[in-house]
Amino acid sequence: MLRAAAAAAAIFPARFAAAPAVAAAEDLRSPLLRVLGTLRGGRSSVLLGRRARFCSNSSDTEAAAAAEAEAKAEDATVAEGEADGKASSAIVPTNPQIEDCLSVVALPLPHRPLFPGFYMPIYVKDQKLLQALIENRKRSASYAGAFLVKDEEGTDPNIVTGSDSEKSIDDLKGKDLLKRLHEVGTLAQITSIQGDQVVLLGHRRLRITEMVEEDPLTVKVDHLKEKPYNKDDDVIKATSFEVISTLREVLRTSSLWKDHVQTYTQHIGDFNYPRLADFGAAISGANKLLCQEVLEELDVYKRLKLTLELVKKEMEISKLQQSIAKAIEEKISGDQRRYLLNEQLKAIKKELGLETDDKTALSAKFRERIESKKDKCPPHVLQVIEEELTKLQLLEASSSEFNVTRNYLDWLTVLPWGNYSDENFDVHHAQKILDEDHYGLSDVKERILEFIAVGKLRGTSQGKIICLSGPPGVGKTSIGRSIARALNRQFYRFSVGGLADVAEIKGHRRTYVGAMPGKMVQCLKSVGTANPLVLIDEIDKLGRGHSGDPASALLELLDPEQNVNFLDHYLDVPIDLSKVLFVCTANVIEMIPNPLLDRMEIIAIAGYITDEKMHIARDYLEKNTREACGIKPEQVEVTDAALLALIENYCREAGVRNLQKQIEKIYRKIALQLVRQGVSNEPKDQEALSVTANEEISSSDGAAAKDEILKDSAVEDASVTNNIVNPASEEANEVNLANEAVVHEVHTTEAPKEDNVSEGKDTDGAKECAADKTIEKVVVDSSNLGDFVGKPVFQAERIYEQTPVGVVMGLAWTAMGGSTLYIETTKVEEGEGKGALVLTGQLGDVMKESAQIAQTVGRAILLEKDPDNQFFANSKLHLHVPAGATPKDGPSAGCTMITSMLSLAMGKPVKKDLAMTGEVTLTGRILPIGGVKEKTIAARRSAIKTLIFPSANKRDFDELASNVKEGLEVHFVDTYSEIYDLAFQSDSGTETS
């Protein structure tokens, strides 16, 4: 590459080969003198044709004499050069042998042409060519021809490619290489050879005429000279001055070009027009073909013009470079300036004592936090905090370990070590709060009051683990919040439904990026006390993934013997959770792992019966919904009959969540009706604003408003008529029409504001009077309930008033709370030895086995009661349990199935209004069942009078509320023979309630 290329021109000393006339020299002197004066700093001025030196210590006369003497000497030198026949473009006039170089070794230049006066290092890989250059240098004929290589056909010279092209050039020899070389090149002096690197210095232009030798390629050349030109031509002068001016502009942006100017003048002499053009083209970053075009151009004016184009492009590139550098520098300097100012501000504040450095401030903050807890904080925790504070002072603030330690100390010092909230052990206060928030649930309330009573007698309370199990919507989560309020404890809830990562419970190791403590540590930080009430929701829906088993991780958390020293992976210090009251919720306790279930005290919430739902809907749900919808109590009335129909026909589930949704639906429709009637419960100020806005309606808008009011009135009348139980009388309708006429007159009649102020007041009064008379209380009753909530979801479960032969009513537990179902048995065919049983109704495996047991026990009982009856041996039976689309399973339908088969076998229906439940063994024993409360509620809903339960469930039945047991005749049995007597005989000696 060019050693002297890349850069910028500045100010040029100019010397022409031929000495011009004095007048011409004076004409060219002034512009160049200014340029070169800028370059040389005023110490010397170079003229075209003469060099004048100035000495500050000599007088003007002496300086003039010295300048004249030197000018004469230079004229003599130039004249001698012309006499010797040297061309004006001679590079090194002291070497007479340069004209004798008519045959030279050709050196290919792959990247840029070599201009006279410039150095260029090249690498010669051809050893034969390199040896020839070394021998030429030894023979003092140290010259060679440097020629630019042509691009291959079909390639773009502007696109940068790899080194494949250079390898292909090295492989070319002889004529092939000659075809790839440009004809015009440069006679270059070999200044040095070091290994395979050859340094060339350009002298003059050459043109290849013919090939002399192929390897190494040697060619005959002609020495080229510039075409004659007029030095006094104004166009050439102006072009050269513009080149100089442009180079000077470029020089201001790049100090590297100054070195190029000095190096060039040392080896080539002073500038003239041709040399100026060569210099400008050589140091520009232009395309190699454009530079080759300048090298081949012998017309001085055209060469200057080409060079001017190149340096102009170079100046634009320099400006772009400068703008890019400035933008980047501004960005960097802005950040550096902000950083320096911040550092200075910190130093100033530190000197003034206003602020300490980061590490000192952090340490002070952490020590201040722990100071108030020092007496209550465990010693092992204080020791860890001190060690971490010491380590924090030794770490650099920029290190990653510093951030880890800071976060660790932040968590350690923010936890409420030994900070307990003052508990309220007033049993009566707790009872009042629990009754305010929930109706019923006596079991749960009793257990909480027991816990408070024990705490009052001991003076302190221990943490407990309570599990509330029951169907959705019964208030398990809200009970936990009420317990916290009754005990005056902080409340924290987190759900573990679908949790599959142990780290959510036990925390992450601090070595991980983004590590955090577990939920319990986050809980303590959030509530600020060490004895909160923690509600762990959906504990029966724990997941299990590749990150471990969270159910097993909860064993330590929920074990009163282990959570005294609960160890979180992140904190790595024991935490005392023995004072924490844990309340868990679950829908199905069978889904909870047994080791975890063993650590919890189960309180089952069976659900709400109809009476309880009525109280909840009236005292809680309706009140809250009415306030949420912005409706006043005097504007609406929902009757008890409507609530009862809503509960029985729309909301049979155990909880009240769906009941709340239906009540909200009713009140939303009522709100729409009231708004259509013109009711507004906004504050008085807003009503006044709306009335003022209505008064400003124009007459054209009044007609449209009248039409809309007419339409809305029709809609309101229709909706109110359909949805109100007691329709208005004819007199009320006449009043409505009269009021509508008044309202319409107010909107359509417009009078001047000034004259009708009193009339406007009267109009407002008429509006208010009309609104009061028109709007009536919206009444929701069982007759129009369907207009608000649609058709009933549930139909009557009781299909038969008197069950026919082969049909018996059973009782079942469901997620909705409980229901009655019929078991139907019929005979398919009869024949000798055709006894068989077909089962339908989506029965589970346990229920299918119960059917097989029922057939066996029924056959034995029939044989005992009627030995001659061969019904089971000779009949194919079909047992079905409606509804067929509902999956069913469980053992409690065993006694019902036996009764159904015996009824069919004896052709005798069972007692009216009878329902039963119980599991049967092969020997006829009746085993206990579950869901006594739900099944009893389902029986009451179906108007069943007589119930049959296993004797083991008598205790469960006795615990039911009196309103649930009221009006029921319940029999408790141990064997099926007792059921047989109750179902098929009128008198019975069994125990009744």
TACOR-V473762 format. One record per helix or strand of 2 or more residues. SS is the DSSP state (alpha for helix, beta for strand). FROM is the first residue (numbers start at 1). TO is the last residue. If there is no record, write none. Layout:
BEGIN
ss=SS from=FROM to=TO
ss=SS from=FROM to=TO
END
This chain:
BEGIN
ss=alpha from=22 to=40
ss=beta from=44 to=46
ss=beta from=51 to=53
ss=alpha from=60 to=83
ss=alpha from=96 to=100
ss=beta from=103 to=109
ss=beta from=119 to=123
ss=alpha from=127 to=138
ss=beta from=143 to=149
ss=alpha from=164 to=171
ss=alpha from=174 to=179
ss=beta from=184 to=194
ss=beta from=197 to=213
ss=beta from=218 to=223
ss=alpha from=234 to=253
ss=alpha from=256 to=268
ss=alpha from=273 to=283
ss=alpha from=288 to=296
ss=alpha from=300 to=352
ss=alpha from=358 to=371
ss=alpha from=379 to=394
ss=alpha from=400 to=414
ss=alpha from=427 to=437
ss=alpha from=442 to=458
ss=beta from=465 to=470
ss=alpha from=476 to=487
ss=beta from=491 to=495
ss=alpha from=503 to=506
ss=alpha from=519 to=527
ss=beta from=533 to=537
ss=alpha from=539 to=541
ss=beta from=544 to=545
ss=beta from=548 to=549
ss=alpha from=550 to=557
ss=alpha from=563 to=565
ss=beta from=566 to=567
ss=beta from=574 to=575
ss=beta from=581 to=586
ss=alpha from=589 to=591
ss=alpha from=594 to=598
ss=beta from=601 to=605
ss=alpha from=610 to=629
ss=alpha from=633 to=635
ss=beta from=636 to=638
ss=alpha from=640 to=649
ss=alpha from=657 to=676
ss=alpha from=684 to=695
ss=alpha from=699 to=723
ss=alpha from=730 to=748
ss=alpha from=757 to=774
ss=beta from=778 to=780
ss=alpha from=786 to=789
ss=beta from=807 to=812
ss=beta from=819 to=830
ss=beta from=836 to=840
ss=alpha from=845 to=865
ss=alpha from=871 to=874
ss=beta from=875 to=881
ss=alpha from=894 to=906
ss=beta from=914 to=916
ss=beta from=919 to=920
ss=beta from=925 to=927
ss=alpha from=932 to=941
ss=beta from=946 to=950
ss=alpha from=951 to=958
ss=alpha from=962 to=965
ss=beta from=969 to=973
ss=alpha from=976 to=984
END
